[in-house]
């Protein structure tokens, strides 16, 4: 058996625990910082993925406008991972929960 990075095991474990229903959303969350970069990831986070529509909470109206400009680039990046994102809806995050919840 070959060596595998610990991060790979953790990602696989998270996907397994999340189950099929949350598989794509979990992949979105795991790849978020890689797709958008560290600065954006601190100011916006995925909240829900349903029927190909990703809902992303943002910190303030400035970040809301910025994210709208990068919408299609984000969709394109996720498509390279095989994730079926058709559209993104950005909204002002009105909760103090920075990590986000699936509802």
C-alpha positions in Angstrom: 0.0 0.0 0.0 1.3 3.4 -1.0 1.5 6.5 1.2 -1.4 8.9 1.2 -1.5 12.4 2.7 -3.5 12.8 5.9 -5.6 15.4 4.2 -6.8 12.9 1.7 -7.9 10.5 4.4 -9.8 13.3 6.2 -11.5 14.4 3.0 -12.6 10.8 2.3 -13.8 10.4 5.9 -15.8 13.6 5.7 -17.4 12.6 2.4 -18.3 9.2 3.8 -19.9 10.6 6.9 -21.8 13.2 4.9 -23.4 10.5 2.8 -24.8 10.7 -0.7 -27.3 13.5 0.0 -24.6 15.9 1.1 -21.8 14.6 -1.1 -21.7 17.5 -3.6 -22.2 20.2 -1.0 -19.4 18.6 1.1 -17.1 18.7 -2.0 -18.0 22.4 -2.5 -17.0 23.1 1.1 -13.8 21.1 0.9 -12.7 22.9 -2.3 -14.0 26.4 -1.4 -10.7 28.0 -0.4 -8.8 26.4 -3.3 -11.4 27.7 -5.8 -11.8 31.2 -4.5 -8.6 31.9 -2.5 -7.9 32.5 1.1 -9.0 36.2 1.2 -12.4 35.5 -0.4 -12.9 32.4 1.8 -12.6 34.5 4.9 -15.4 36.8 3.7 -17.8 34.4 1.9 -18.8 30.8 2.4 -21.1 28.2 0.8 -24.3 27.7 2.8 -26.4 25.4 0.7 -26.4 23.4 -2.6 -29.7 22.4 -3.9 -30.7 21.5 -7.5 -27.5 22.8 -8.9 -27.9 26.2 -7.2 -25.2 27.1 -4.7 -26.1 29.7 -2.1 -23.2 31.6 -0.6 -23.3 33.9 2.4 -21.0 37.0 2.2 -19.8 39.3 5.0 -21.0 42.6 3.7 -22.3 44.5 0.6 -18.8 45.2 -0.7 -18.1 41.4 -0.8 -21.5 40.8 -2.3 -20.7 43.0 -5.3 -17.2 41.4 -5.6 -18.6 37.9 -5.6 -21.1 38.7 -8.3 -18.2 39.7 -10.5 -16.6 36.3 -10.1 -19.7 34.2 -10.2 -19.0 32.5 -13.6 -15.4 32.0 -12.8 -16.4 30.1 -9.6 -19.0 28.0 -11.5 -16.4 27.2 -14.1 -13.8 26.2 -11.5 -16.3 23.8 -9.8 -17.2 22.2 -13.1 -13.6 21.2 -13.5 -14.1 19.1 -10.4 -17.3 17.6 -11.9 -19.7 19.4 -9.5 -23.1 20.2 -11.1 -23.3 23.9 -10.2 -25.6 25.8 -12.6 -25.9 29.1 -10.7 -24.8 30.9 -7.6 -27.0 33.1 -5.4 -25.1 35.4 -3.1 -26.7 36.9 0.0 -25.6 39.0 3.0 -24.8 36.7 5.9 -26.8 37.9 8.8 -25.7 35.3 11.3 -22.6 35.1 13.4 -22.0 31.5 12.2 -18.9 31.9 10.0 -18.8 28.2 9.1 -22.2 27.9 7.7 -25.0 25.4 8.0 -26.8 23.1 5.6 -30.6 23.7 6.0 
